[in-house]
């Protein structure tokens, strides 16, 4: 079983602060996804990264895939209360093989 | 497009009762999955299907059955509910490149 470790598990910050969430594994993934989940809802895909070293930006969110495709990070600039939620990373070994999810990082942004 | 739909949204069962959680998607995806989400455990794969008539076990299959008679529907059956099956259940449908999963809104199940 390929494991994905996310850190930190909980994060409470003030509006306007920056933060980084990490997703690490000893296994190589062909792609890695980041999802955001709000209370009472299912996860929603934010981004997929597929190339080692790839950096993708989604407004104030920056996603990076490690060179060796074993880890990823999510950086949020100037966090806003609307960023509050559970952030999940998920790794795909390849094709339709079973996806592995991290436990998630619960982010709270205080106004 | 409705995407992935799940019913019911909430359910309370007594130990030993059986029930079926319904899942349907209208995106014509072949690959569908069932997960359970528990605090501190993340999303764990219960069963998955790569197409109509084909199912396989995931990480935590015990106590659950699935079938896939059509591309659209992928029901999950609890054979004899146990308190350990109290959880939030998500159905997901995977896009054509095998990377993006589209999740339903979830079913919150409480087994007393």
Interface residues (C-beta under 8 A of the other chain):
Chain A: X1 X31 X33 X40 X41 X42 X43 X44 X45 X48 X50 X88 X90 X92 X94 X95 X96 X97 X98 X99 X101 X102 X103 X104
Chain B: X4 X31 X33 X35 X40 X41 X42 X43 X44 X45 X48 X50 X58 X59 X90 X92 X94 X98 X99 X100 X101 X102 X103 X104 X105 X106
